[in-house]
Amino acid sequence: MPITLEGSCHCGAVRFTVESSTPIPYQLCVCSICRKVGGVGGSINLGAHAETLDITQGKEQIGVYKAVMDRDTPKEHIASSERNFCTKCSSMLWLYDENWPEFLHPFASAIDSPELEEPDELVVVKTSSKPNYVRLPEGAKKVYKNYGPDSIESWHKKHGKFVG
């Protein structure tokens, strides 16, 4: 049975719940988008079932950012993914992509309850765009220049953490 994640922005204007079968914050992305919208250390997204999203407060305070991909190059284009954030305090809330309408990816930093389980090992992705001054967290980790071999769901299943 999936678990209910309760989340909010920093200022409390936006509050939401969503059901997740993949609630372990194991994968840190340090790409330029995640570092600029999530902070110098990057972002950790969880997986959730999009149809279960319930915005319990502050729907009118939610803004959407569609990232610029390959910025300042001839290949520049707008991403299909939508990063939802609070327009009052700028907290990142979740990512949604119409290419995978069944999924929603809450930012772990927005989850208030339950307390998220610490993974035994962190997976760090997109280090190919990480500047040298960004230091990776201490502890056990696997590091990839692009993405690792597992999806969020397959990682949870492989580690016995999938909550179905």
Secondary structure as UniProt FT lines:
FT   STRAND          3..8
FT   STRAND          15..20
FT   STRAND          27..29
FT   HELIX           32..38
FT   TURN            40..41
FT   STRAND          43..45
FT   STRAND          47..49
FT   HELIX           50..52
FT   STRAND          54..57
FT   HELIX           59..61
FT   STRAND          62..65
FT   STRAND          68..69
FT   TURN            71..72
FT   TURN            74..75
FT   STRAND          77..78
FT   STRAND          81..86
FT   TURN            87..89
FT   STRAND          92..97
FT   TURN            98..99
FT   TURN            101..102
FT   STRAND          103..107
FT   HELIX           108..110
FT   STRAND          111..113
FT   STRAND          122..125
FT   HELIX           127..129
FT   TURN            132..133
FT   STRAND          141..143
FT   HELIX           152..158
FT   TURN            159..160
//
